[in-house]
């Protein structure tokens, strides 16, 4: 994910690559009823699977300070987010939930990667919970690549910022505005030395969104950031915190590729 002075993000991308090598350390909490117990993940690159078949990842790629996420249903809450990093650089982490494949970590039963030209729609619903006293963005990530990549850095990243708190901004510069998914967005474009990034920033905070991800993919194709022969590899929803962040949550996440 991106900030104005992020020039290289080896990154929550590389961090996620270490998930399988490092392993995930999870602690199941006690359940008080018949519902499935929540799972706490505190390993720097740990992950766990949700009942709906998504993956929640801690992905504290930019910090050595403790961070924990608590998976609850098809969502998660950032329960510990120690430390801070300068707001003119990269964030601390990208705790998130995703479907698809991210640095060899694939969600169970996913049909991704999938060639864009074969995709009819990608309906998705997300809901966020915000907190005060933190610097962060709430971002939905869409990853595209010329190959059906299940590992490594994808060529194009589409970011949708539903909220931002503090003196942060996407990578690159503002290039205009767009209307997608029933909302207006400020559009930013840039690159980090590894991939191209286009960011859609909500002018005011949105707490949720039900939309067709394909709208944003088609917009990227129209702007020359991908072609119909490329592949969608994953979609993700989470947070990039720079300072604090405990209490931030994705309370609902769903996505399917039709």
Buried (B, 14 or more C-beta within 10 A) or exposed (E): BBBBEBEEBBBBBBBBBBBBEEEBEBEEEEEEEEEEEBBBBBBBBBBBEBEBEBBBBBBBBBBEBEBBBBBBBBBBBBBBBBBBBEBEBBBBBBBBBBBBBBBBBBBEEBEBBBEBEEBEEBBBBBBBBBBEEBBBBBBBBBBBBEEBBBBBBBBBBBBBBBBBBEEBBBBBEEBEEBEBBEBEBBBBBBBBEBBBBBBBBBEEEBEEBEBBBBBBBBBBBEBEBBEEEBBBBBBBBBBBBBBBBBBBBBBBBBBEBE
